[in-house]
Amino acid sequence: MRLTARLACSGEMQQPGGQLAPEDPCRTNNLRMDWAASFYDRQGSWTGLYVGDPDDYYQAQAARIARLAPSARTVLELAAGGGQAAAAAADQGHLVTAIELVDRAARNAERLAETRPDLTIIQADMYEVDLGGNRFDAVVYWDGFGLGSDADQIVLLKRITSWLQADGRLLLDAYTPWYWAAAAGQESVYGRAHSRYDFDARGCRMLDRWWHEDSGEDEAVEQSLRCYSPADLALLAGAAGLEVLAVEPGGAVDYDAGTYEPEVPLRSAMSYAAALAPAEH
């Protein structure tokens, strides 16, 4: 659930010209998953990201399904946020089930589903949810792959494999290490909320720290996402019985201008969309 590109598109991002934060030797990639709900709830309350309707940004996000999994009719979206991309996918003709953990975001997704009979919302942890043996033509995970350790990703990828039809496709966004290493130290302001990026070079993780000006940085929350090159993602996928079929570069933010370019070369992209399938197909 990435905010930078979305708010840069809308023109809401301001740039205060922050400096590189000093490296914290206590940071580790042995991360717990229980920080995620608190982080995304507070980020959402400060920015309003996970409320609202699907605009052009989310329509374009959902349109990737037709490009990367053209035969998909049934779609499972993981970590669906406010449900805007899932709603856009339903509007584009897919039968969508969306899973979201955070209450604030799930409420907005449920509101969107009220007028969309092809959209079902499940509020649950994707590492624990029981889908009752249902299988899907495509599983999508936009803006957030990389929570936890490599072992956590393999556990999740194996779960996803069990949710796919035999000829199904997994579509996910992976963060690139080169972009986020270069973005370390960048600070932005969103209304009264502040954020600062850092990069854990040893763990190859993007670090995204947020605080509200009323409470100050002493009460900041931080997310940490593992970054993968396409070659690294292929190795990870192989451990879960998947193979990478295609890679589609994403966009990049110009922090000086506060703008977002939706299509850039892979060497410049903040993330890329990857299409994966069970290795025997």
DARA-V154540 format. One record per residue. RES is the residue in one small letter. PSI is psi in whole degrees, 0 to 359 (NA if undefined). NEAR is the number of other ideal C-beta (glycine too) atoms within 8 Angstrom. Layout:
res;psi;near
RES;PSI;NEAR
RES;PSI;NEAR
This chain:
res;psi;near
m;81;10
r;140;9
l;329;11
t;307;11
a;319;13
r;315;10
l;332;14
a;323;12
c;322;9
s;353;7
g;14;7
e;352;7
m;132;12
q;156;8
q;112;10
p;355;8
g;52;4
g;167;7
q;164;4
l;127;6
a;142;10
p;147;4
e;136;6
d;109;7
p;348;4
c;350;4
r;145;9
t;157;6
n;10;10
n;76;4
l;146;10
r;153;4
m;349;10
d;354;6
w;339;11
a;313;10
a;317;9
s;316;9
f;307;12
y;330;15
d;314;12
r;320;11
q;316;14
g;321;15
s;329;7
w;333;12
t;339;11
g;17;7
l;323;12
y;22;12
v;159;8
g;181;7
d;164;6
p;114;11
d;193;8
d;326;5
y;313;10
y;328;12
q;318;12
a;323;9
q;313;10
a;330;15
a;343;10
r;335;11
i;315;15
a;329;9
r;317;7
l;341;12
a;68;12
p;337;6
s;3;6
a;130;14
r;309;8
t;134;11
v;135;17
l;122;14
e;130;16
l;148;10
a;58;13
a;358;14
g;223;15
g;4;14
g;7;18
q;317;14
a;322;15
a;318;17
a;319;17
a;320;14
a;321;14
a;319;13
d;332;10
q;10;11
g;6;5
h;153;13
l;109;8
v;133;15
t;128;14
a;133;14
i;130;14
e;137;15
l;319;12
v;129;12
d;313;7
r;314;11
a;319;16
a;326;13
r;319;8
n;319;14
a;319;17
e;324;10
r;317;7
l;326;16
a;340;12
e;329;6
t;12;4
r;97;10
p;342;3
d;14;7
l;123;13
t;133;7
i;133;14
i;120;9
q;110;8
a;168;8
d;124;7
m;341;11
y;348;9
e;343;6
v;142;9
d;114;4
l;10;8
g;30;4
g;2;4
n;142;7
r;153;7
f;153;14
d;328;11
a;141;15
v;130;15
v;145;14
y;91;13
w;140;10
d;66;8
g;355;11
f;136;10
g;3;13
l;135;10
g;200;9
s;174;9
d;321;7
a;322;7
d;319;11
q;320;14
i;319;11
v;313;9
l;317;10
l;323;14
k;323;10
r;316;10
i;319;13
t;323;12
s;344;6
w;353;11
l;143;15
q;161;7
a;325;6
d;23;6
g;172;15
r;140;14
l;127;16
l;126;15
l;155;11
d;128;14
a;139;13
y;141;15
t;135;14
p;327;11
w;320;7
y;313;13
w;334;14
a;319;9
a;334;6
a;353;12
a;134;11
g;347;11
q;131;9
e;146;12
s;159;14
v;131;11
y;95;13
g;245;7
r;9;6
a;145;13
h;149;13
s;153;12
r;132;11
y;149;14
d;174;12
f;126;12
d;98;11
a;322;6
r;318;5
g;353;9
c;57;9
r;136;12
m;132;12
l;131;12
d;105;10
r;132;13
w;145;14
w;160;13
h;141;12
e;337;8
d;327;5
s;337;7
g;171;8
e;341;7
d;338;6
e;32;8
a;156;8
v;153;12
e;138;10
q;154;10
s;122;12
l;131;12
r;133;15
c;143;13
y;129;13
s;162;8
p;324;12
a;319;6
d;321;8
l;322;12
a;320;10
l;316;8
l;313;13
a;321;12
g;326;10
a;342;8
a;10;12
g;24;8
l;160;13
e;150;10
v;123;12
l;325;7
a;154;7
v;131;10
e;112;11
p;146;9
g;215;14
g;193;11
a;149;11
v;135;13
d;103;9
y;332;9
d;318;5
a;344;5
g;34;11
t;163;7
y;127;11
e;115;9
p;340;7
e;116;6
v;164;9
p;154;6
l;323;9
r;344;5
s;354;7
a;145;14
m;336;13
s;174;12
y;151;13
a;131;12
a;140;14
a;127;14
l;157;12
a;159;13
p;139;11
a;335;8
e;358;3
h;NA;6
